[in-house]
Amino acid sequence: MADLIARLREDGIQKRVIQEGRGELPEFQDGTKATFHFRTLHSDPEDNVKAYFKRGKAHAAVWNAQEAQADFAKVLELDPALAPVVSRELRALEARIRQKDEEDKARFRGIFSH
């Protein structure tokens, strides 16, 4: 971990460790920070349901839909009782994707017509 932090402090890199793996996962728009924050949380990758859930939320927050779905699937595999929570997160992700697609359509409509 110390070597990772040292690499983050190299010249030209504008990143820092957020909360050092404690507390709630912040809402980031930049996937690098969210992924790094997850890696500080994720100490036992084999059966840490909470870590997979938080990483799924982090991927969803930065538009990594396939990765988020894979992590949520792992959560369901490890703890099927969380199906309602995972379903809610997946529905929210799908809704955000649909909304972004609509915004992109509106933004880029007529961009190539002269």
C-alpha positions in Angstrom: 0.0 0.0 0.0 2.8 2.4 0.8 4.3 2.0 -2.6 0.9 2.8 -4.2 0.7 6.0 -2.1 4.2 6.9 -3.1 3.4 6.5 -6.8 0.3 8.7 -6.3 2.6 11.4 -4.9 4.9 11.5 -7.9 5.2 14.8 -9.8 2.4 15.4 -12.2 -0.1 13.2 -10.5 -2.9 15.1 -8.8 -4.5 12.3 -6.7 -4.7 11.6 -3.0 -6.0 8.8 -0.8 -9.6 9.6 0.4 -10.6 8.4 3.8 -8.0 5.5 3.7 -10.7 2.9 3.3 -12.9 4.0 6.2 -16.5 5.2 6.0 -18.9 5.5 3.2 -17.7 5.6 -0.4 -17.8 9.1 -1.7 -19.7 10.0 -4.9 -17.0 10.7 -7.5 -17.3 11.5 -11.2 -13.7 10.4 -11.8 -13.5 6.6 -11.9 -9.8 6.5 -11.0 -10.4 7.9 -7.5 -13.4 5.7 -6.9 -11.6 2.6 -8.0 -8.6 3.4 -5.9 -10.8 4.1 -2.9 -12.4 0.7 -3.5 -9.1 -1.0 -3.5 -8.3 0.4 -0.1 -11.5 -1.1 1.2 -11.2 -4.4 -0.5 -8.9 -6.4 1.7 -10.4 -9.9 1.3 -11.7 -10.3 -2.3 -13.0 -13.8 -2.0 -16.1 -13.3 0.0 -16.4 -9.7 1.1 -20.0 -8.9 0.1 -19.9 -5.3 1.3 -16.7 -4.7 -0.7 -18.3 -6.1 -3.9 -21.4 -4.0 -3.3 -19.4 -0.8 -2.8 -17.3 -1.5 -5.8 -20.4 -2.1 -7.9 -21.8 1.3 -6.7 -18.5 2.9 -7.5 -18.4 1.4 -11.0 -22.1 2.5 -11.5 -21.2 6.1 -10.5 -18.6 6.4 -13.2 -20.6 4.7 -16.0 -18.8 1.3 -15.9 -22.1 -0.6 -16.3 -20.6 -4.0 -17.2 -18.2 -4.0 -14.2 -21.0 -2.8 -11.9 -23.3 -5.6 -13.1 -20.5 -8.2 -12.6 -19.9 -7.0 -9.0 -23.7 -7.0 -8.2 -23.9 -10.5 -9.6 -21.1 -11.6 -7.3 -23.0 -10.0 -4.4 -26.1 -12.1 -5.2 -23.9 -15.2 -5.5 -22.4 -14.6 -2.1 -25.6 -13.4 -0.3 -28.9 -14.1 -2.2 -30.8 -12.3 0.6 -29.6 -9.0 -0.8 -31.5 -9.5 -4.0 -34.0 -6.6 -3.4 -31.1 -4.1 -2.7 -29.1 -5.3 -5.7 -32.2 -5.1 -7.9 -32.8 -1.5 -6.8 -29.2 -0.5 -7.6 -29.4 -2.2 -11.0 -32.7 -0.4 -11.8 -31.1 2.9 -10.8 -28.1 2.2 -13.0 -30.4 1.4 -16.0 -32.4 4.5 -15.4 -29.3 6.7 -15.3 -28.0 5.1 -18.5 -31.4 5.7 -20.2 -31.4 9.3 -19.0 -27.8 9.9 -20.2 -28.7 8.4 -23.6 -31.6 10.7 -23.9 -29.5 13.7 -23.0 -26.8 12.7 -25.4 -29.4 12.3 -28.2 -30.7 15.8 -27.5 -27.2 17.2 -27.3 -25.9 15.7 -30.5 -29.1 15.9 -32.6 -28.3 17.5 -35.9 -24.6 17.7 -35.3 -23.7 16.4 -38.7 -26.5 18.1 -40.7 -25.7 21.2 -42.6 
